């Protein structure tokens, strides 16, 4: 029984290596993988646009001159 178990284990161990070294090559990515990667790229691009708009607003805010101080009168109306 032990000899049969050892022989079976050796056969299975060498068969695994034979399957791994068969040389079969994949034909490339399938449609699902390509669609998934395209969807991920679309999400990144769509998140990049608002980010660039916020960055532009930040740069504009850094280089624009501040407005004059506005004081509030007694009635609550703003006067310059």
Phi, psi and omega per residue, in radians:
X1 nan -0.732 3.138
X2 -1.157 -0.626 -3.134
X3 -1.179 -0.684 3.134
X4 -1.172 -0.721 3.130
X5 -1.131 -0.725 3.117
X6 -1.138 -0.717 3.132
X7 -1.151 -0.701 3.111
X8 -1.137 -0.729 3.117
X9 -1.126 -0.705 3.119
X10 -1.156 -0.671 3.122
X11 -1.146 -0.772 3.127
X12 -1.152 -0.667 -3.136
X13 -1.156 -0.710 -3.140
X14 -1.357 -0.489 3.122
X15 -1.194 -0.598 3.110
X16 -1.104 -0.697 3.124
X17 -1.237 -0.586 3.118
X18 -1.172 -0.691 3.093
X19 -1.163 -0.653 -3.117
X20 -1.201 -0.563 -3.079
X21 -1.769 0.472 -3.068
X22 -1.270 -0.359 3.121
X23 1.483 0.108 3.118
X24 -1.223 2.272 -3.117
X25 -1.889 2.596 3.097
X26 -1.405 2.679 -3.110
X27 -1.542 0.104 -3.130
X28 1.994 -3.047 -3.132
X29 -1.318 2.557 3.097
X30 -1.448 3.138 -3.130
X31 -1.146 -0.648 -3.113
X32 -1.155 -0.717 3.132
X33 -1.153 -0.754 3.123
X34 -1.114 -0.720 3.113
X35 -1.124 -0.713 3.129
X36 -1.107 -0.786 3.127
X37 -1.154 -0.666 3.103
X38 -1.157 -0.685 3.111
X39 -1.124 -0.719 3.089
X40 -1.114 -0.714 3.105
X41 -1.150 -0.649 3.108
X42 -1.119 -0.715 3.104
X43 -1.094 -0.752 -3.137
X44 -1.113 -0.762 -3.137
X45 -1.126 -0.748 -3.123
X46 -1.208 -0.425 3.050
X47 -1.441 -0.411 -3.121
X48 -1.275 -0.623 -3.105
X49 -1.077 -0.899 3.093
X50 -1.118 -0.557 3.098
X51 -1.111 -0.732 3.102
X52 -1.181 -0.613 3.095
X53 -1.150 -0.727 3.101
X54 -1.156 -0.650 3.117
X55 -1.144 -0.715 3.090
X56 -1.098 -0.719 3.110
X57 -1.135 -0.632 3.111
X58 -1.153 -0.789 3.123
X59 -1.109 -0.728 3.112
X60 -1.078 -0.713 3.118
X61 -1.157 -0.508 3.121
X62 -1.274 -0.592 -3.026
X63 -1.802 0.002 3.127
X64 -1.558 2.586 3.133
X65 -1.325 2.449 3.117
X66 -1.217 2.604 3.122
X67 -1.277 2.840 3.105
X68 -1.139 2.705 3.111
X69 -1.180 2.385 3.113
X70 -1.893 2.170 3.128
X71 -1.787 2.681 3.140
X72 -1.766 2.239 3.128
X73 -1.348 -3.120 -3.108
X74 -1.169 -0.533 -3.101
X75 -1.458 -0.108 -3.115
X76 1.651 -0.096 3.097
X77 -1.405 2.523 3.138
X78 -1.459 2.357 3.086
X79 -2.220 2.591 -3.138
X80 -1.650 nan nan
